[in-house]
Amino acid sequence: MELSYKARRRWSLVILLIGLPVYIVVAVTIVSNLDRPPVWLEFLVYVFLGFLWIAPFKFVFKGVGQSDPDAPEDD
């Protein structure tokens, strides 16, 4: 089932405004439970977790920044 353009825009807002802050708290909690690793390892964990949240939502964000393809053309 493919989402419409408007539905993808709405879901992307929900993900960015609610889901991302929750994910940031989870990521910081995970890193804080590692008992202060070296800076380079901490950086790698944050980079990995930063890319990890994108994977399941890639289809939602794809094309959201472009104009609506289903909108009627204005002359």
Legacy VTK file of the C-alpha trace (Angstrom):
# vtk DataFile Version 3.0
C-alpha trace
ASCII
DATASET POLYDATA
POINTS 75 float
0.000 0.000 0.000
1.511 3.257 -1.116
0.838 6.439 0.839
-0.448 9.521 -0.922
1.663 12.649 -1.049
-0.410 14.387 1.645
-0.249 11.342 3.921
3.533 11.130 3.529
3.841 14.837 4.409
1.721 14.376 7.521
3.571 11.259 8.633
6.929 12.931 8.048
5.877 15.765 10.362
4.758 13.300 13.037
8.010 11.392 12.741
10.149 14.534 12.934
8.230 16.288 15.713
7.426 13.325 17.972
9.425 10.289 16.894
12.824 11.909 16.446
12.988 13.507 19.921
11.979 10.185 21.467
14.653 8.428 19.409
17.271 10.970 20.520
16.450 10.254 24.165
16.771 6.523 23.491
20.113 6.997 21.712
21.534 9.112 24.537
20.337 6.542 27.066
22.056 3.748 25.140
25.339 5.657 24.983
25.154 6.647 28.660
24.786 2.974 29.600
28.144 2.217 27.939
30.050 3.619 30.967
31.776 6.483 29.136
33.435 4.870 26.116
36.303 6.569 24.245
35.251 9.621 22.239
35.792 7.927 18.855
33.602 4.954 19.868
30.906 7.248 21.201
31.007 9.174 17.933
30.674 5.966 15.898
27.715 4.829 18.004
25.948 8.168 17.480
26.625 8.053 13.730
25.334 4.471 13.518
22.210 5.302 15.531
21.738 8.451 13.445
21.559 6.429 10.249
19.585 3.616 11.861
16.454 5.706 12.418
16.343 6.703 8.750
16.120 3.179 7.328
12.520 2.282 8.256
11.171 5.717 7.261
12.979 6.274 3.980
9.826 5.668 1.928
7.926 8.289 3.961
10.453 11.070 3.391
11.181 10.313 -0.262
9.867 13.149 -2.439
8.233 15.124 0.388
10.282 18.248 -0.338
9.073 18.408 -3.934
5.808 19.811 -5.192
2.705 17.643 -5.103
2.739 15.390 -8.176
-1.054 14.928 -7.979
-1.860 18.655 -7.859
-3.454 20.172 -10.955
-1.122 22.246 -13.119
-1.619 26.032 -13.020
-1.314 27.798 -16.377
LINES 1 76
75 0 1 2 3 4 5 6 7 8 9 10 11 12 13 14 15 16 17 18 19 20 21 22 23 24 25 26 27 28 29 30 31 32 33 34 35 36 37 38 39 40 41 42 43 44 45 46 47 48 49 50 51 52 53 54 55 56 57 58 59 60 61 62 63 64 65 66 67 68 69 70 71 72 73 74
